[in-house]
Amino acid sequence: MNKRLIIIISLGILILAGTGGLLFIAVKKQNKQPVVAAPQIKKVLDEMAISPIASFDNSAIWYFNSDGRLFRVNLDGTGLSEFPLPVLSSGKLTRVLWPKTGSDFIAITGFGANEIKNYYNNISKIYVNLPANIKSLDWLPDSRRVAYIWQSGDNVHQQLAIANADGSGFQKIADVFWPDLIVKAGSDGKTALLYRSNLQGDTNKIYSANLNTGEITTVVEQGKNIAASWLPNSSRFVFAQSSIAAYPKLYVYDFTNHQATDLSLNTTLDKVAFDPDGRYLYAVVPKKDNKADVFVKEDLTTFKQESYFEPDSNIRASNLLMIGNTLYFTNTSDQKFYTITK
């Protein structure tokens, strides 16, 4: 009888030991965290990319080189191919204005007073040189027309106008005071931001122009505002205001409540990108010792910031481009095009 009891107790101990071992293994597996690779910088193009943009299906990148040749490349840098274009005879390409949809574009050569705007018609496969009277311009969301500043031939009068992208169909919107106004068309198709590029004094206001009525109102009254960019499909825009720091200060303005919010960021707008929904802002800011740049992410709903990426090497980034959840940029140290792999 005692022998049988000993056998039963022994079996119980073995069962408990086995169960405990299985529980230990299960808990250990549950607590084991997957190994996540650290973000890395990867070179996508071994040349300078001018005005890169995502394809409409976000599967590739279109970009120009300095000779005005147009290329398509996969997101990882493979599958490079060229889209044939006529020779851009007006000089070296500096930037390209892309419409929201379609295959037409406006290629800009030269700088300042020597700037030449060339409209490319994809159907006829030709460039059309736009009149020199057309100063700052921006595509309207219909991707057929542009809003721009027109300066009269005597350089005395200037107007905010709308026309087809080839310059035909001129429509005056309003008389304006300065020919150096920058035009930024909103996604609603009826609003444009205006601000001067030739800064005078300590104040440079930002104006809102109603493209239907011609009414122009002041939006940002204070500060020396030097750049503005609309958030995607939004009634908000981010603007840069000169500050005592080395870099300007960024704010976001909301037309729904007519308020500007300090984003607690000091950088320039060429070092900023937005996600497709306009909720998150990605910015490049200098480290405290100013020896390199770091990437930060800010939620434009809660205005909370977080570190997005801190490179090990001396990266100076500009011309940020967000495609899906992946950030691309130009490293100004070598003028090559890179991405951050996560």
Summary of the structure (lengths in Angstrom):
residues: 342
radius of gyration: 27.4
end to end distance: 67.0
largest distance: 120.4
contacts: 978
relative contact order: 0.09
helix: 11%
strand: 47%
